[in-house]
Amino acid sequence: MLRRLLLILVFSQFVLLVAFVVLVGGYALAIATSDSAGAVVLWWTAMGCLMLIITNVLLLVGVLGVAALVTTQQRDHAP
């Protein structure tokens, strides 16, 4: 169960980082072409993506901590 969750979190982190970079690049292009409405939408979408990245990192650290505790407990109770 924890392995599957870790796998999902790691792959979603990669996807979120790529999406963030693409959105910031689109924002820069929108600013360069004087498209202020598009730039605002891209900026706030990128900030939402950044919040998801931060949440994902916190969840990843939490799940890794729980996995370490479970592994330690299983090792201590092994015959």
N, C-alpha and C positions, 0 to 999 in steps of 0.2 A: 504494500500500500504506500509506504513512504517513498519507495523507489520510483513508483509511477508519478507521485506528486512532485518529487524532485526533478524528474525528467520533464514534466510539463512546465514547471517553473523555469528551468534552465532554457528550454526552447522558446518559451514565451518571452523571456528576457532578451534573447537574440532578436526576435521579431519586433519587440517594442523599441529596441535600440535602432534598428534599421528604419522603422517607421518614423521615429523621432528625427533622425538625420534627414530623411526625405522631406518631412514636413518643414524643417528649418531651411532646407535648401529651396523648397517651394516658396517659403516666406521671403527669402532673400531675392528670389526672382520676381515675386510680386511687388516688392518694394522698388526694385530696379525698373520695373515697367510702370510704376505709379498706379498700381491697382490697390488702392487703400482698403477697399472692402474685402477683397480676396486675401490681402495681407493680414487683416484682423482675424479672419476665419482661420487661416493657416496658423497664426500665432497661438490662438486659444486652443486649437486642436493639438498643437505641439505641446502646450503646457499641460493639457489633459493627459497626453501620452507620457510626459515627464512624471506626472503624479502617479501614473500606473507603474512606471519603472521603479520609482521609489517604494511603492507598496510591494511590488514584486521582490525587490531586494530584501525588504523587511521580512516578508513571508519566507523567502529562501533561507535567510539566517535562522529564523525560528524553526523551520522544518529540519535544517541541518543540526540544530541544537537538540531537538527531540530525537532525531535519528542517532546522534552520538550517545544520548542517555539510554536509549533502548539497547544499543549495541553493548554499552558498558554493563547494563543490568543483565543482559543475556550472558555475557562473558563471566560475570561474577557468580551466576547461579548455575553455570555449566558443571557437570560432574567431572 
